[in-house]
């Protein structure tokens, strides 16, 4: 009789242990970061910035990324994929690693720049144009293009026209998001525009 009671207590303790570990895993899963791309708002996401150290005046199309969870999103990355482009544009890469605002510019072209995103929002640069640029159009906001003093027709250059793109956000320890946008690469730098594609 005593061995049966010990066996039943041991089985009950094992069941309680499994239940506790399951509940703990569920709580950990619910607390993990979840990055969300906030809806595009032209009044705050299409902006002109003055660079006082270089004299540049650039217009940006930005997105704001939110982590609504208390845990920090580690090594967050942002990628722009070209879905469609004007038929005469043939030099484009199909994927670009985007630049996070407040990260120093560099000469990187393919190596991604990751950031950690705590609870709150972070601005992401998508495309930009510049006052006095020598060619019409805009550039995908990759670190190399952003760091150039004289903008050239490099791999980040978008000749004038309409482009459909997908922006995808991910992090090492949580969930990501993706959305599609239409970019209007302009003849005149101030006419740069972007809009979210619904559906």
N, C-alpha and C positions, 0 to 999 in steps of 0.2 A: 504494500500500500504506500509506504513512504517513497519508494522509487517512482511510482506513478505520479505522486504529487510533485516531486522534484522535476520530473519530465514535463508535466503540465505547466509548472511555473517557468521552466526554461523555455518552453514553446511560446508562452505568453510574452516573456521578456524579449524573445527574438522578434515576435510580431510587432511589439511596441517599438523596438529598435528600427525595424524596417519602415514602420509608419513615420517615425520621427525623421529618418533620413529622406524619405519621400517628401514630407512637408518642408524640410530644409531646402531640398533641391527646387521645389516649386517657388519658395520665397526668393531664392537666389535668382531663378529664371525671371521672376517678375521684377526684380530690382535691376536687372542688367540694362545697360544703356539702349535706347532706341532713338536713332537719328531720324528726324523728319524734315523734309524740305518744306518750308512754309510757302503758302500760296504767293505767286509773283504779284507784286504791287508796284506798278510803274512809277508811282509817286515817290517811293523810297528806294526802289531797286534799279532805277535808271538815274544815275547821278554823275555830276561833273566834279572832279577833284583837281585842286591846284597843288602842284609839287613845288614848294618854296625853295627846296635845295637845288632842283634841276631846272625850274621854270616850265616844266611840262604842265599842260592842261589836258586832262584826259576824261573822256566820258566812259563810264562803265555800266554794263548790265551785270547786276549782282543777284545772288540768292541768299537767303538767310536760312541757316540750318539750326534746328533746335534739338537739344537733348533734354527731354522732359523728366528724366530719371535722375536720382541723386548720385548714381555711380558714374564716374568719368568714362567717356568713350575713348578708348586707347587706339592710337594709330589710325585716326580717321582719314580716309582718302576720298577724293572726288574725281570722277572721270566723266569727260564729255565724249559721247559717241555721235558721229555724223550719220544721220539716218538718210537724208537726201540733200542734194545740193544742185545748183544750176548745172545744166548739161555741159556748159563750156568750162567748168572747173574740174581739172583732172589731177592737180598736185596734192590734194588733201590726204592727210592720214585719216584713218577711220576712228582713231581714239586718241584722246589727249588727257594728260594728267593736269588738272586745274590747280590754280594758286589760291591758297587761303589768305584772306586779308590779314595784315599785321605780321606776315612772315616775310623776312628779307628776300628781296629779289636775288636770283642767282642765274647762272648760265646753264641750268639743267634743261634738258629737252625731253628725256624719256623717264628719268628716275622720278618716282612720285615723291611729293612732299606730304608728309603726314603730320597731323596735329592731334592733340588731346583736347576733347571738348567736354568741359564740365557741365553741370546743370545750367541751362540758359541757351543763348544763341551765339552763332559765329557767322560772320559774313564770308561769302565765297565769291571770288571773281570769276565771271563766265567769259565775256568778251569785252573789248575796249577799242576806242578810237582816240585820236589825238589831234589837237589843234595844230595846223601847219603840216600835217602829214603829207608826204610827197606823192602818195598814190591814194585813190579812193578805196573805201572798204573799211574793214576792221580786222582785229586779230583775236584769236582764241587766247584767253588769259593763262598762258603757260609761263613759267618763270623766265625762260629765255626771251620771249617776246617782250615781257614787261620790263626787262632790264636793258633793252636796247635804246640807245640815245637816238639813233635815226632808224625809224621803223622801215623794214624791208619786206619784200615779197618772199617770206620764208615759209616753212611748213605750217605755221600758225595763221598765215594770212588768209582772210576770206574776201575774195573779190566781191564787188557789189552784187546783191541778189538776195534771194530768200533761201534759208537753210533750215531744215528740221533736224533737231538734235535731241539726244537723251542725256540727261545728267543723272549719274548714279552715285550715291553716297554709301560708304561702308565703314565699319570699324572692326577691330580685332576681337572685341569682347561683347558684341551686341548686334542689334538689328540695324538695317539700313533702309534706304528709300530710293526711288527713282521716279523721274517725271520727264515729260517731253515738252519741248519749246520750239517756237519759230523765232529765228533770228533774222532781222533785216539788216544786212550789211549795206551801209549807205554810200551814196556818191559824195555827200557832204558830211564831215565827221560828226556834227551835232545831231544828225538825223538817225544815228544808231538807235535801234529799237529791238525789243524782245517781248514775246508774249507767251503765256502758257497755253498749251494745246490741251483741250478738254476731251475726255473720252478715250 
